[in-house]
């Protein structure tokens, strides 16, 4: 399973960019090959850091304006 760190944060946020709007936390975890438990901890870390925000029950979205577009450009997606 993939673990966090700086590159884990960038990778997980890029997984969110695969969908428009909010993404279900479980879908992000599945795309990244993470356990649901680890994904919950990682989700909390990203929310605490102000990178993502809750977007309804079990969904997340970017909290930083234009971050999705920046990551897509930087990651060549």
NULO-491469 format. One record per atom (N, C-alpha, C): x, z, y; residue in one letter. Coordinates in steps of 0.2 Angstrom, whole numbers, padded with zeros to 4 digits, always signed. Layout:
XZYA ...
% end
This chain:
+0004+0000-0006X +0000+0000+0000X +0004+0000+0006X +0002-0003+0011X +0006-0004+0018X +0005+0003+0021X +0010+0005+0024X +0010+0011+0028X +0011+0010+0036X +0010+0015+0040X +0010+0014+0047X +0016+0013+0051X +0017+0016+0056X +0023+0015+0060X +0021+0010+0066X +0026+0008+0070X +0025+0004+0075X +0023-0003+0073X +0026-0006+0067X +0024-0012+0065X +0017-0012+0061X +0016-0006+0058X +0009-0005+0055X +0004-0005+0060X +0005-0002+0066X +0000-0002+0072X -0001-0010+0074X +0004-0013+0075X +0003-0020+0077X +0000-0024+0072X +0002-0023+0066X -0001-0027+0060X -0009-0025+0059X -0010-0019+0060X -0017-0017+0059X -0022-0020+0065X -0019-0019+0071X -0023-0022+0077X -0024-0030+0076X -0019-0033+0073X -0019-0040+0072X -0025-0042+0067X -0026-0037+0062X -0031-0038+0057X -0038-0038+0060X -0038-0034+0066X -0045-0033+0069X -0046-0040+0073X -0041-0043+0075X -0042-0049+0079X -0045-0055+0075X -0044-0054+0068X -0047-0059+0064X -0055-0060+0065X -0058-0055+0067X -0065-0056+0069X -0066-0055+0076X -0072-0058+0078X -0074-0058+0085X -0078-0051+0086X -0077-0048+0091X -0080-0042+0092X -0078-0036+0088X -0082-0032+0086X -0080-0026+0083X -0079-0027+0075X -0075-0024+0072X -0074-0025+0065X -0075-0018+0061X -0078-0019+0055X -0079-0013+0051X -0073-0010+0049X -0072-0004+0049X -0066+0000+0047X -0064-0002+0040X -0069-0002+0036X -0068-0003+0029X -0065-0010+0028X -0067-0015+0032X -0065-0022+0031X -0058-0023+0033X -0056-0019+0039X -0049-0019+0041X -0045-0016+0036X -0047-0011+0033X -0043-0008+0027X -0042-0012+0021X -0047-0016+0019X -0047-0020+0014X -0042-0026+0015X -0043-0029+0021X -0038-0035+0023X -0031-0033+0023X -0030-0026+0025X -0023-0024+0025X -0020-0021+0018X -0025-0020+0013X -0023-0017+0007X -0022-0010+0007X -0025-0006+0012X -0025+0001+0013X -0030+0004+0009X -0029+0011+0007X -0034+0015+0004X -0039+0017+0010X -0045+0018+0009X -0050+0020+0014X -0047+0027+0017X -0044+0031+0013X -0042+0037+0016X -0036+0036+0021X -0031+0032+0019X -0026+0030+0024X -0029+0027+0030X -0033+0022+0029X -0036+0018+0035X -0040+0023+0040X -0043+0028+0037X -0046+0033+0042X -0041+0037+0046X -0036+0039+0043X -0030+0042+0047X -0027+0037+0052X -0026+0031+0050X -0023+0026+0054X -0028+0025+0060X -0034+0024+0058X -0039+0023+0063X -0039+0028+0069X -0039+0035+0066X -0039+0040+0071X -0033+0040+0076X -0027+0038+0073X -0021+0038+0077X -0022+0032+0082X -0025+0027+0080X -0025+0021+0085X -0031+0023+0091X -0036+0027+0089X -0041+0029+0094X -0037+0034+0098X -0034+0039+0096X -0030+0044+0100X -0025+0041+0104X -0022+0035+0102X -0017+0032+0107X -0021+0027+0112X -0028+0026+0111X -0031+0022+0116X -0031+0015+0115X -0029+0013+0109X -0028+0006+0107X -0035+0003+0105X -0038+0007+0101X -0045+0005+0099X -0050+0010+0101X -0056+0008+0100X -0062+0013+0101X -0067+0012+0096X -0071+0017+0096X -0077+0017+0091X -0082+0012+0094X -0085+0008+0090X -0089+0003+0092X -0096+0003+0088X -0098+0009+0087X -0104+0010+0083X -0102+0013+0076X -0106+0014+0072X -0105+0018+0066X -0100+0014+0061X -0095+0017+0060X -0089+0014+0056X -0086+0007+0058X -0087+0006+0065X -0084+0000+0068X -0079+0002+0073X -0074-0003+0074X -0069-0002+0080X -0069-0008+0083X -0066-0007+0090X -0065-0013+0094X -0059-0011+0098X -0056-0016+0101X -0050-0015+0106X -0052-0011+0112X -0049-0006+0114X -0050-0003+0120X -0046-0005+0126X -0041-0009+0125X -0036-0011+0130X -0038-0018+0132X -0040-0020+0138X -0042-0026+0140X -0037-0031+0138X -0039-0037+0136X -0035-0043+0134X -0029-0041+0128X -0030-0036+0125X -0025-0034+0120X -0026-0039+0114X -0032-0041+0112X -0033-0045+0107X -0030-0052+0108X -0031-0055+0114X -0028-0061+0116X -0020-0061+0116X -0018-0055+0118X -0010-0054+0118X -0008-0054+0111X -0011-0051+0107X -0008-0050+0100X -0009-0057+0096X -0014-0060+0097X -0015-0067+0094X -0009-0072+0097X -0008-0071+0103X -0002-0076+0106X +0005-0073+0103X +0006-0067+0103X +0012-0064+0101X +0013-0065+0093X +0008-0065+0089X +0009-0065+0082X +0008-0073+0080X +0007-0077+0085X +0006-0084+0083X +0000-0086+0079X -0006-0082+0081X -0012-0083+0077X -0017-0087+0081X 
% end
